[in-house]
Amino acid sequence: MGYGNGTQLPKTTNVGGTWTPAALPAGLTTDTTDFYAQYGFWRGMVANLMETGTYVVPVPGNHETQCKSCGKKATVGNENIWRDNMSDLIMDTTRFASILGAAPDFYDANNHPAIGDALAASAEPTKTYTTDQSKLSYSFDFKGSHFAIVNTDATGVDGRAPADWLASDFAAAQARGATHFFVFGHKPAFTYSISTLDPTKLSGLDAASKPSRDAFWNVIEQYHATYFSGHEHVFNMQQPLVATNGATAAWQVLVGSGGSPFETATASNNPNDRKYAWANVRVYQSGKVQITAYGFDENYGPTTVLQNITLPQ
């Protein structure tokens, strides 16, 4: 569940013990111990994927970096706890190679937004990073494709994506020969409004700053990238700028209905809103990229194809 107010737990502390608030070391809270236990449960659940041929690439979300009791704001303590529990997976090139048959073509652990960097200087020049973003936003190349993971809730700049860093990251990847660009972030750039809800209620990057969101999306469009997100507990695939860019507009793939309760108990006009969904992406040697979304209903009926698209080459 996360969402706690955690501070960095000393490496020597035994998390398995039973603590009361009075017995906690100075500066720690029960939220901190809950965080570590929940990360342990998560790692146990995904371990089988690593053992059976799927490399798991973690993406931080609001429940990891934000503190609910602090007004749903990201904290440096929560960012540190993420690194404590996820750093060995980002990027374990030895494990990656053993699972996928080859190491990443390129990965630089120092390639991430730096303290003092603007998120989108053209849109919000005063919004800068104030905390370490290593292992929170990062990228790598594999077999001609570039994969970028972005933290959409960093301390002091909640609800924003690193547009300027992503532009620099993409330019470097393109210079190395990358031909396909895939971005993964927790919050969608464009809120998907279910017809039965208030369409003015925003929950994506557009809720914090539309100019900053636009700067981020301009990078996505420029490189014909595809953006995968969660956060909203529904399934949706859309081309937000299709009216302007036509068939070449970039896709936003929202697969936030993997296991959480659906966004609303009231059914919408779209039957796929209430489907437990995921997406498979196939990159062919010919350069063709096909995205197929699958899902099943809340009554655990048969798995069906929800949507199938082929990206323009």
BALOBA-1460 file (C-alpha; in Angstrom, 3 decimals):
// residues 313
<rec num="1" residu="m" x="0.000" y="0.000" z="0.000"/>
<rec num="2" residu="g" x="2.871" y="2.381" z="0.763"/>
<rec num="3" residu="y" x="1.776" y="6.014" z="1.073"/>
<rec num="4" residu="g" x="3.467" y="6.242" z="4.486"/>
<rec num="5" residu="n" x="5.785" y="8.811" z="6.013"/>
<rec num="6" residu="g" x="9.041" y="6.892" z="5.986"/>
<rec num="7" residu="t" x="12.563" y="7.906" z="6.790"/>
<rec num="8" residu="q" x="15.608" y="5.958" z="5.703"/>
<rec num="9" residu="l" x="15.971" y="2.843" z="7.824"/>
<rec num="10" residu="p" x="19.500" y="2.152" z="9.104"/>
<rec num="11" residu="k" x="20.986" y="-0.862" z="7.371"/>
<rec num="12" residu="t" x="21.736" y="-2.532" z="10.727"/>
<rec num="13" residu="t" x="18.148" y="-2.465" z="12.006"/>
<rec num="14" residu="n" x="16.316" y="-5.800" z="12.213"/>
<rec num="15" residu="v" x="13.047" y="-5.177" z="10.395"/>
<rec num="16" residu="g" x="11.700" y="-8.553" z="11.475"/>
<rec num="17" residu="g" x="11.406" y="-7.533" z="15.116"/>
<rec num="18" residu="t" x="8.213" y="-6.297" z="16.764"/>
<rec num="19" residu="w" x="8.583" y="-2.582" z="17.502"/>
<rec num="20" residu="t" x="6.389" y="-0.112" z="19.239"/>
<rec num="21" residu="p" x="6.661" y="3.598" z="18.419"/>
<rec num="22" residu="a" x="8.378" y="4.260" z="21.743"/>
<rec num="23" residu="a" x="11.053" y="1.683" z="20.947"/>
<rec num="24" residu="l" x="11.833" y="2.898" z="17.442"/>
<rec num="25" residu="p" x="15.201" y="4.537" z="16.795"/>
<rec num="26" residu="a" x="15.078" y="8.326" z="16.611"/>
<rec num="27" residu="g" x="13.487" y="9.629" z="13.434"/>
<rec num="28" residu="l" x="11.739" y="6.407" z="12.458"/>
<rec num="29" residu="t" x="8.024" y="5.681" z="12.308"/>
<rec num="30" residu="t" x="5.953" y="2.540" z="12.095"/>
<rec num="31" residu="d" x="5.291" y="3.602" z="8.482"/>
<rec num="32" residu="t" x="8.956" y="2.908" z="7.788"/>
<rec num="33" residu="t" x="8.801" y="-0.673" z="9.013"/>
<rec num="34" residu="d" x="5.529" y="-1.209" z="7.125"/>
<rec num="35" residu="f" x="7.212" y="0.014" z="3.937"/>
<rec num="36" residu="y" x="10.043" y="-2.485" z="4.250"/>
<rec num="37" residu="a" x="7.667" y="-5.363" z="4.979"/>
<rec num="38" residu="q" x="5.478" y="-4.478" z="1.985"/>
<rec num="39" residu="y" x="8.484" y="-4.244" z="-0.338"/>
<rec num="40" residu="g" x="9.522" y="-7.669" z="0.913"/>
<rec num="41" residu="f" x="6.087" y="-9.086" z="0.079"/>
<rec num="42" residu="w" x="6.211" y="-7.479" z="-3.389"/>
<rec num="43" residu="r" x="9.619" y="-8.940" z="-4.127"/>
<rec num="44" residu="g" x="8.400" y="-12.357" z="-3.069"/>
<rec num="45" residu="m" x="5.416" y="-12.129" z="-5.421"/>
<rec num="46" residu="v" x="7.483" y="-11.159" z="-8.481"/>
<rec num="47" residu="a" x="10.433" y="-13.467" z="-7.802"/>
<rec num="48" residu="n" x="8.821" y="-16.250" z="-9.830"/>
<rec num="49" residu="l" x="8.768" y="-13.988" z="-12.891"/>
<rec num="50" residu="m" x="12.516" y="-13.516" z="-12.674"/>
<rec num="51" residu="e" x="12.947" y="-17.275" z="-12.324"/>
<rec num="52" residu="t" x="10.771" y="-18.120" z="-15.346"/>
<rec num="53" residu="g" x="12.023" y="-15.767" z="-18.054"/>
<rec num="54" residu="t" x="10.681" y="-12.280" z="-17.346"/>
<rec num="55" residu="y" x="12.959" y="-9.475" z="-16.192"/>
<rec num="56" residu="v" x="11.008" y="-7.096" z="-13.952"/>
<rec num="57" residu="v" x="11.796" y="-3.390" z="-14.373"/>
<rec num="58" residu="p" x="10.311" y="-1.458" z="-11.408"/>
<rec num="59" residu="v" x="8.578" y="1.888" z="-11.971"/>
<rec num="60" residu="p" x="8.026" y="4.173" z="-8.944"/>
<rec num="61" residu="g" x="4.515" y="5.437" z="-8.320"/>
<rec num="62" residu="n" x="2.716" y="7.773" z="-5.958"/>
<rec num="63" residu="h" x="2.243" y="5.054" z="-3.317"/>
<rec num="64" residu="e" x="6.007" y="4.571" z="-3.232"/>
<rec num="65" residu="t" x="7.244" y="8.169" z="-3.144"/>
<rec num="66" residu="q" x="4.318" y="10.100" z="-1.682"/>
<rec num="67" residu="c" x="3.170" y="10.411" z="1.934"/>
<rec num="68" residu="k" x="-0.608" y="10.454" z="2.279"/>
<rec num="69" residu="s" x="-0.675" y="12.006" z="5.763"/>
<rec num="70" residu="c" x="1.577" y="14.788" z="4.420"/>
<rec num="71" residu="g" x="-1.031" y="15.795" z="1.861"/>
<rec num="72" residu="k" x="-0.019" y="13.270" z="-0.819"/>
<rec num="73" residu="k" x="3.429" y="14.795" z="-1.259"/>
<rec num="74" residu="a" x="6.622" y="12.947" z="-2.128"/>
<rec num="75" residu="t" x="9.305" y="12.812" z="0.559"/>
<rec num="76" residu="v" x="13.038" y="12.201" z="0.438"/>
<rec num="77" residu="g" x="12.656" y="9.411" z="3.010"/>
<rec num="78" residu="n" x="10.279" y="7.515" z="0.750"/>
<rec num="79" residu="e" x="12.614" y="8.006" z="-2.220"/>
<rec num="80" residu="n" x="15.473" y="6.589" z="-0.181"/>
<rec num="81" residu="i" x="13.399" y="3.583" z="0.881"/>
<rec num="82" residu="w" x="12.596" y="2.905" z="-2.796"/>
<rec num="83" residu="r" x="16.305" y="2.801" z="-3.573"/>
<rec num="84" residu="d" x="17.019" y="0.565" z="-0.573"/>
<rec num="85" residu="n" x="14.539" y="-1.999" z="-1.867"/>
<rec num="86" residu="m" x="14.830" y="-1.661" z="-5.659"/>
<rec num="87" residu="s" x="18.429" y="-0.683" z="-6.475"/>
<rec num="88" residu="d" x="19.587" y="-4.268" z="-6.950"/>
<rec num="89" residu="l" x="16.953" y="-4.720" z="-9.679"/>
<rec num="90" residu="i" x="17.841" y="-1.456" z="-11.499"/>
<rec num="91" residu="m" x="19.784" y="-2.492" z="-13.512"/>
<rec num="92" residu="d" x="21.226" y="-5.934" z="-12.679"/>
<rec num="93" residu="t" x="22.979" y="-6.567" z="-15.980"/>
<rec num="94" residu="t" x="24.112" y="-10.069" z="-14.980"/>
<rec num="95" residu="r" x="20.591" y="-11.174" z="-14.101"/>
<rec num="96" residu="f" x="19.236" y="-9.343" z="-17.154"/>
<rec num="97" residu="a" x="21.591" y="-11.258" z="-19.449"/>
<rec num="98" residu="s" x="20.859" y="-14.601" z="-17.821"/>
<rec num="99" residu="i" x="17.100" y="-14.101" z="-18.328"/>
<rec num="100" residu="l" x="17.055" y="-12.467" z="-21.772"/>
<rec num="101" residu="g" x="20.161" y="-13.971" z="-23.310"/>
<rec num="102" residu="a" x="22.058" y="-10.698" z="-23.673"/>
<rec num="103" residu="a" x="22.976" y="-7.722" z="-21.513"/>
<rec num="104" residu="p" x="21.492" y="-4.281" z="-22.181"/>
<rec num="105" residu="d" x="23.206" y="-2.579" z="-25.105"/>
<rec num="106" residu="f" x="23.624" y="0.537" z="-22.964"/>
<rec num="107" residu="y" x="22.965" y="1.524" z="-19.367"/>
<rec num="108" residu="d" x="24.491" y="4.394" z="-17.407"/>
<rec num="109" residu="a" x="23.682" y="4.500" z="-13.692"/>
<rec num="110" residu="n" x="24.600" y="8.206" z="-13.641"/>
<rec num="111" residu="n" x="22.052" y="9.096" z="-16.312"/>
<rec num="112" residu="h" x="19.175" y="10.607" z="-14.348"/>
<rec num="113" residu="p" x="17.848" y="14.092" z="-13.535"/>
<rec num="114" residu="a" x="20.347" y="15.931" z="-11.339"/>
<rec num="115" residu="i" x="19.647" y="18.133" z="-8.340"/>
<rec num="116" residu="g" x="19.035" y="21.643" z="-9.679"/>
<rec num="117" residu="d" x="17.850" y="20.481" z="-13.107"/>
<rec num="118" residu="a" x="14.587" y="21.923" z="-14.374"/>
<rec num="119" residu="l" x="11.830" y="19.468" z="-15.185"/>
<rec num="120" residu="a" x="10.638" y="21.534" z="-18.151"/>
<rec num="121" residu="a" x="12.490" y="24.831" z="-18.387"/>
<rec num="122" residu="s" x="10.270" y="26.053" z="-21.217"/>
<rec num="123" residu="a" x="7.103" y="25.530" z="-19.162"/>
<rec num="124" residu="e" x="8.064" y="25.891" z="-15.486"/>
<rec num="125" residu="p" x="11.638" y="27.172" z="-15.170"/>
<rec num="126" residu="t" x="11.395" y="27.453" z="-11.380"/>
<rec num="127" residu="k" x="10.427" y="23.814" z="-10.900"/>
<rec num="128" residu="t" x="13.705" y="21.994" z="-10.282"/>
<rec num="129" residu="y" x="14.811" y="18.743" z="-8.698"/>
<rec num="130" residu="t" x="15.915" y="19.057" z="-5.080"/>
<rec num="131" residu="t" x="16.557" y="15.381" z="-4.287"/>
<rec num="132" residu="d" x="18.589" y="12.502" z="-5.693"/>
<rec num="133" residu="q" x="16.701" y="10.858" z="-8.593"/>
<rec num="134" residu="s" x="19.068" y="7.947" z="-9.171"/>
<rec num="135" residu="k" x="17.169" y="4.648" z="-9.621"/>
<rec num="136" residu="l" x="13.899" y="6.626" z="-9.801"/>
<rec num="137" residu="s" x="14.278" y="7.881" z="-13.375"/>
<rec num="138" residu="y" x="16.631" y="5.857" z="-15.570"/>
<rec num="139" residu="s" x="16.945" y="4.298" z="-19.014"/>
<rec num="140" residu="f" x="18.623" y="1.572" z="-21.047"/>
<rec num="141" residu="d" x="18.922" y="0.255" z="-24.615"/>
<rec num="142" residu="f" x="18.177" y="-3.285" z="-25.702"/>
<rec num="143" residu="k" x="18.278" y="-4.678" z="-29.244"/>
<rec num="144" residu="g" x="17.660" y="-1.360" z="-30.976"/>
<rec num="145" residu="s" x="14.931" y="-0.141" z="-28.624"/>
<rec num="146" residu="h" x="15.265" y="2.474" z="-25.900"/>
<rec num="147" residu="f" x="13.418" y="2.151" z="-22.588"/>
<rec num="148" residu="a" x="13.021" y="5.114" z="-20.225"/>
<rec num="149" residu="i" x="11.467" y="4.976" z="-16.751"/>
<rec num="150" residu="v" x="10.330" y="8.306" z="-15.291"/>
<rec num="151" residu="n" x="9.392" y="9.218" z="-11.728"/>
<rec num="152" residu="t" x="6.167" y="11.223" z="-11.946"/>
<rec num="153" residu="d" x="6.143" y="12.188" z="-8.246"/>
<rec num="154" residu="a" x="9.512" y="13.485" z="-7.099"/>
<rec num="155" residu="t" x="9.970" y="15.441" z="-3.875"/>
<rec num="156" residu="g" x="8.823" y="19.036" z="-4.368"/>
<rec num="157" residu="v" x="7.602" y="18.476" z="-7.931"/>
<rec num="158" residu="d" x="4.727" y="16.043" z="-7.572"/>
<rec num="159" residu="g" x="2.712" y="15.174" z="-10.654"/>
<rec num="160" residu="r" x="5.396" y="16.087" z="-13.166"/>
<rec num="161" residu="a" x="7.670" y="14.172" z="-15.528"/>
<rec num="162" residu="p" x="11.298" y="15.054" z="-16.389"/>
<rec num="163" residu="a" x="10.694" y="16.505" z="-19.869"/>
<rec num="164" residu="d" x="14.134" y="18.117" z="-20.271"/>
<rec num="165" residu="w" x="16.013" y="15.033" z="-19.062"/>
<rec num="166" residu="l" x="13.943" y="12.811" z="-21.344"/>
<rec num="167" residu="a" x="14.716" y="15.001" z="-24.377"/>
<rec num="168" residu="s" x="18.441" y="14.742" z="-23.669"/>
<rec num="169" residu="d" x="18.163" y="11.017" z="-22.950"/>
<rec num="170" residu="f" x="16.275" y="10.357" z="-26.199"/>
<rec num="171" residu="a" x="18.730" y="12.407" z="-28.273"/>
<rec num="172" residu="a" x="21.646" y="10.380" z="-26.907"/>
<rec num="173" residu="a" x="19.817" y="7.102" z="-27.523"/>
<rec num="174" residu="q" x="18.973" y="8.101" z="-31.082"/>
<rec num="175" residu="a" x="22.632" y="8.940" z="-31.683"/>
<rec num="176" residu="r" x="23.497" y="5.412" z="-30.503"/>
<rec num="177" residu="g" x="21.099" y="4.010" z="-33.106"/>
<rec num="178" residu="a" x="17.888" y="3.422" z="-31.147"/>
<rec num="179" residu="t" x="14.862" y="3.257" z="-33.438"/>
<rec num="180" residu="h" x="12.007" y="2.576" z="-30.990"/>
<rec num="181" residu="f" x="11.297" y="4.548" z="-27.820"/>
<rec num="182" residu="f" x="9.188" y="3.286" z="-24.913"/>
<rec num="183" residu="v" x="8.518" y="5.321" z="-21.749"/>
<rec num="184" residu="f" x="7.089" y="4.038" z="-18.475"/>
<rec num="185" residu="g" x="5.710" y="6.322" z="-15.766"/>
<rec num="186" residu="h" x="3.055" y="5.887" z="-13.121"/>
<rec num="187" residu="k" x="0.722" y="8.806" z="-13.805"/>
<rec num="188" residu="p" x="-0.781" y="9.159" z="-17.290"/>
<rec num="189" residu="a" x="0.013" y="12.340" z="-19.181"/>
<rec num="190" residu="f" x="-3.635" y="12.751" z="-20.153"/>
<rec num="191" residu="t" x="-6.397" y="11.854" z="-17.709"/>
<rec num="192" residu="y" x="-8.852" y="9.330" z="-19.096"/>
<rec num="193" residu="s" x="-12.275" y="10.559" z="-18.004"/>
<rec num="194" residu="i" x="-14.825" y="7.794" z="-17.507"/>
<rec num="195" residu="s" x="-18.114" y="9.045" z="-18.886"/>
<rec num="196" residu="t" x="-19.982" y="8.580" z="-15.604"/>
<rec num="197" residu="l" x="-17.478" y="10.693" z="-13.662"/>
<rec num="198" residu="d" x="-16.823" y="14.420" z="-13.649"/>
<rec num="199" residu="p" x="-14.772" y="15.009" z="-16.837"/>
<rec num="200" residu="t" x="-13.138" y="18.037" z="-15.226"/>
<rec num="201" residu="k" x="-11.541" y="15.905" z="-12.494"/>
<rec num="202" residu="l" x="-7.910" y="15.390" z="-13.463"/>
<rec num="203" residu="s" x="-5.593" y="12.770" z="-12.010"/>
<rec num="204" residu="g" x="-2.714" y="12.583" z="-14.515"/>
<rec num="205" residu="l" x="0.195" y="14.914" z="-15.221"/>
<rec num="206" residu="d" x="-2.398" y="17.387" z="-16.502"/>
<rec num="207" residu="a" x="-3.632" y="17.858" z="-12.913"/>
<rec num="208" residu="a" x="-0.412" y="19.498" z="-11.676"/>
<rec num="209" residu="s" x="0.587" y="21.524" z="-14.736"/>
<rec num="210" residu="k" x="-0.694" y="21.289" z="-18.278"/>
<rec num="211" residu="p" x="2.242" y="23.332" z="-19.683"/>
<rec num="212" residu="s" x="4.710" y="20.955" z="-18.015"/>
<rec num="213" residu="r" x="2.671" y="17.981" z="-19.241"/>
<rec num="214" residu="d" x="2.731" y="19.419" z="-22.762"/>
<rec num="215" residu="a" x="6.514" y="19.818" z="-22.655"/>
<rec num="216" residu="f" x="6.811" y="16.160" z="-21.681"/>
<rec num="217" residu="w" x="4.377" y="15.022" z="-24.354"/>
<rec num="218" residu="n" x="6.137" y="17.069" z="-27.019"/>
<rec num="219" residu="v" x="9.203" y="14.870" z="-26.447"/>
<rec num="220" residu="i" x="7.040" y="11.751" z="-26.707"/>
<rec num="221" residu="e" x="5.588" y="12.991" z="-30.013"/>
<rec num="222" residu="q" x="8.937" y="14.152" z="-31.421"/>
<rec num="223" residu="y" x="10.443" y="10.679" z="-31.090"/>
<rec num="224" residu="h" x="7.223" y="8.753" z="-31.869"/>
<rec num="225" residu="a" x="7.539" y="7.153" z="-28.458"/>
<rec num="226" residu="t" x="4.863" y="5.127" z="-26.664"/>
<rec num="227" residu="y" x="3.988" y="5.988" z="-23.060"/>
<rec num="228" residu="f" x="2.793" y="3.296" z="-20.634"/>
<rec num="229" residu="s" x="1.180" y="4.341" z="-17.359"/>
<rec num="230" residu="g" x="-1.045" y="3.224" z="-14.512"/>
<rec num="231" residu="h" x="-2.534" y="5.216" z="-11.608"/>
<rec num="232" residu="e" x="-6.101" y="5.365" z="-12.913"/>
<rec num="233" residu="h" x="-7.669" y="1.968" z="-12.214"/>
<rec num="234" residu="v" x="-8.991" y="1.430" z="-15.730"/>
<rec num="235" residu="f" x="-7.781" y="0.297" z="-19.128"/>
<rec num="236" residu="n" x="-7.465" y="2.771" z="-21.990"/>
<rec num="237" residu="m" x="-5.372" y="3.239" z="-25.113"/>
<rec num="238" residu="q" x="-5.506" y="6.592" z="-26.858"/>
<rec num="239" residu="q" x="-3.659" y="8.965" z="-29.177"/>
<rec num="240" residu="p" x="-4.164" y="12.273" z="-27.349"/>
<rec num="241" residu="l" x="-3.025" y="14.403" z="-30.295"/>
<rec num="242" residu="v" x="-4.503" y="12.362" z="-33.119"/>
<rec num="243" residu="a" x="-6.607" y="15.342" z="-34.235"/>
<rec num="244" residu="t" x="-3.429" y="17.380" z="-34.764"/>
<rec num="245" residu="n" x="-0.880" y="14.769" z="-35.781"/>
<rec num="246" residu="g" x="-3.117" y="12.228" z="-37.467"/>
<rec num="247" residu="a" x="-2.226" y="8.555" z="-37.615"/>
<rec num="248" residu="t" x="1.369" y="9.262" z="-36.546"/>
<rec num="249" residu="a" x="0.316" y="10.632" z="-33.142"/>
<rec num="250" residu="a" x="1.938" y="8.917" z="-30.158"/>
<rec num="251" residu="w" x="0.013" y="6.443" z="-28.023"/>
<rec num="252" residu="q" x="-0.679" y="6.539" z="-24.304"/>
<rec num="253" residu="v" x="-1.330" y="3.021" z="-22.972"/>
<rec num="254" residu="l" x="-3.069" y="3.043" z="-19.601"/>
<rec num="255" residu="v" x="-2.997" y="-0.355" z="-17.907"/>
<rec num="256" residu="g" x="-3.888" y="0.577" z="-14.350"/>
<rec num="257" residu="s" x="-6.478" y="-2.150" z="-13.855"/>
<rec num="258" residu="g" x="-4.057" y="-4.995" z="-13.262"/>
<rec num="259" residu="g" x="-5.168" y="-5.823" z="-9.750"/>
<rec num="260" residu="s" x="-6.566" y="-2.813" z="-7.877"/>
<rec num="261" residu="p" x="-10.280" y="-2.111" z="-7.437"/>
<rec num="262" residu="f" x="-11.712" y="-0.415" z="-10.507"/>
<rec num="263" residu="e" x="-11.863" y="3.369" z="-10.595"/>
<rec num="264" residu="t" x="-15.609" y="3.445" z="-10.067"/>
<rec num="265" residu="a" x="-18.300" y="1.008" z="-9.000"/>
<rec num="266" residu="t" x="-20.567" y="2.483" z="-11.653"/>
<rec num="267" residu="a" x="-20.127" y="0.969" z="-15.091"/>
<rec num="268" residu="s" x="-19.226" y="3.390" z="-17.870"/>
<rec num="269" residu="n" x="-20.269" y="3.296" z="-21.513"/>
<rec num="270" residu="n" x="-17.034" y="1.483" z="-22.359"/>
<rec num="271" residu="p" x="-17.136" y="-2.218" z="-21.400"/>
<rec num="272" residu="n" x="-13.325" y="-2.372" z="-21.357"/>
<rec num="273" residu="d" x="-13.148" y="0.079" z="-18.434"/>
<rec num="274" residu="r" x="-13.929" y="-2.805" z="-16.115"/>
<rec num="275" residu="k" x="-11.426" y="-5.305" z="-17.414"/>
<rec num="276" residu="y" x="-8.311" y="-6.555" z="-15.677"/>
<rec num="277" residu="a" x="-5.860" y="-5.644" z="-18.403"/>
<rec num="278" residu="w" x="-2.257" y="-5.807" z="-19.543"/>
<rec num="279" residu="a" x="-0.402" y="-5.122" z="-22.780"/>
<rec num="280" residu="n" x="2.144" y="-7.155" z="-24.733"/>
<rec num="281" residu="v" x="4.529" y="-5.328" z="-27.057"/>
<rec num="282" residu="r" x="6.275" y="-7.217" z="-29.841"/>
<rec num="283" residu="v" x="9.208" y="-5.601" z="-31.631"/>
<rec num="284" residu="y" x="10.035" y="-7.493" z="-34.822"/>
<rec num="285" residu="q" x="13.352" y="-7.627" z="-36.638"/>
<rec num="286" residu="s" x="11.646" y="-5.955" z="-39.603"/>
<rec num="287" residu="g" x="11.072" y="-2.868" z="-37.449"/>
<rec num="288" residu="k" x="7.360" y="-3.509" z="-37.008"/>
<rec num="289" residu="v" x="5.978" y="-2.875" z="-33.504"/>
<rec num="290" residu="q" x="2.685" y="-4.425" z="-32.438"/>
<rec num="291" residu="i" x="0.874" y="-3.683" z="-29.172"/>
<rec num="292" residu="t" x="-1.865" y="-6.072" z="-28.092"/>
<rec num="293" residu="a" x="-3.914" y="-5.457" z="-24.957"/>
<rec num="294" residu="y" x="-5.572" y="-8.394" z="-23.246"/>
<rec num="295" residu="g" x="-8.020" y="-8.573" z="-20.378"/>
<rec num="296" residu="f" x="-10.787" y="-10.432" z="-18.580"/>
<rec num="297" residu="d" x="-13.855" y="-9.139" z="-16.764"/>
<rec num="298" residu="e" x="-14.539" y="-8.775" z="-13.060"/>
<rec num="299" residu="n" x="-16.280" y="-12.160" z="-13.070"/>
<rec num="300" residu="y" x="-13.016" y="-13.793" z="-14.224"/>
<rec num="301" residu="g" x="-14.378" y="-14.703" z="-17.632"/>
<rec num="302" residu="p" x="-12.210" y="-15.716" z="-20.585"/>
<rec num="303" residu="t" x="-9.213" y="-13.615" z="-21.606"/>
<rec num="304" residu="t" x="-9.936" y="-11.617" z="-24.760"/>
<rec num="305" residu="v" x="-8.101" y="-9.137" z="-26.972"/>
<rec num="306" residu="l" x="-9.179" y="-5.636" z="-25.955"/>
<rec num="307" residu="q" x="-7.223" y="-3.684" z="-28.546"/>
<rec num="308" residu="n" x="-4.534" y="-4.356" z="-31.124"/>
<rec num="309" residu="i" x="-2.473" y="-1.697" z="-32.894"/>
<rec num="310" residu="t" x="0.574" y="-1.568" z="-35.126"/>
<rec num="311" residu="l" x="2.811" y="1.456" z="-34.696"/>
<rec num="312" residu="p" x="3.784" y="3.383" z="-37.841"/>
<rec num="313" residu="q" x="7.370" y="2.725" z="-38.870"/>
